[in-house]
Amino acid sequence: MKLPLSDSEQSFKHFFDEHFHYLVLHSYKLINDYSQSEEIVQDVFVKVWQNFEQIEHISDYKAYLYKSVHNSSLNYLRHIKIRQKYNEAVANTFDEAVKPTEELIVETEKNNRILKAINKLPENWKEAIVLSKYDKLKYHEIAKKMNISQKTVEKYISKALSFLRKELADLLITIAIILNFIK
């Protein structure tokens, strides 16, 4: 349908009245929000009216409007998804900024206590436990590196763990108490 150029304002108003509802329904099928669909259709009509002189050569305004409403509805959905991702990112950033600070305090305290306890170990025990727990070496690799038997490595690590359990027994209780206060 081509709008007649004479009395274009009246023709445009008639066209608007005739197609507005159907265009809103078309948008609604895509975005499932009636009031937003109405806004999308109104915006499309405003843009068409503002650029009427540039688009008056269009032979089928109805198809043009349906396509414009369709594209505007899809753009709206894209915008909603972007806004949701942004809101989630902001929420996650806030959670990560607050929560890790509390956890960082607990983690730092725990690590300091463990390091102090490890430093109390005899040198051979300390080397064996560090190679096992921090460097992730197997007992036979530790034995080779320390130039001792695998049985000796097992004995060192066993004694080191026994000592650390006793030395850090109160740490587990302290961590549990701190975590209860944080929550």
Long-range contacts (C-beta under 8 A, 24 or more apart in sequence): 1-60, 1-61, 1-62, 2-58, 2-59, 2-60, 2-61, 3-56, 3-61, 5-56, 8-52, 8-56, 12-48, 12-49, 12-52, 15-61, 16-45, 19-62, 19-65, 20-45, 23-65, 23-66, 23-69, 26-66, 26-69, 26-70, 26-73, 27-69, 27-70, 27-72, 27-73, 30-70, 30-73, 30-74, 30-77, 31-73, 31-76, 31-77, 36-76, 37-73, 40-69, 40-72, 40-73, 40-76, 41-69, 43-72, 44-68, 44-69, 44-72, 102-182, 103-182, 105-178, 106-175, 106-178, 106-179, 106-182, 109-174, 109-175, 109-178, 110-171, 110-175, 113-168, 113-171, 114-164, 114-168, 114-171, 117-163, 117-164, 117-167, 117-168, 118-164, 120-163, 120-167, 121-160, 121-163, 121-164, 124-148, 124-156, 125-156, 125-157, 125-159, 125-160, 125-163, 126-160, 128-153, 128-156, 128-157, 128-160, 129-156, 129-157, 129-160, 129-161, 129-164, 132-157
